[in-house]
Amino acid sequence: METTQTLQMRFVTQAGTRVTISLDNPKDDLTEAEVTAAMDQIIAKNIFSTSGGDLVAKDSAQIIDRTVNVLYEA
């Protein structure tokens, strides 16, 4: 059994669409304050280009836990 985690940060673009940035294996003690600060930095630095324009606002953030049970593997 393998368990993985993914941090998903969702932003709103200039066009009003939503864009998700995902990062694998976030640190275990990640806090809401750290995530929102990172999201603010991403918006301020304007480092990602999207078809909807610049990222202008935070929408949400979540950590997804995923467990895989391999039943057969050759």
Buried (B, 14 or more C-beta within 10 A) or exposed (E): EEEEBBBBBBBBBEEEEBBEBEEEEBEEEBEEEEBEEBBEEBBEEEEEEBEBEEBBEBBEBEEEEEEEEEEEEE
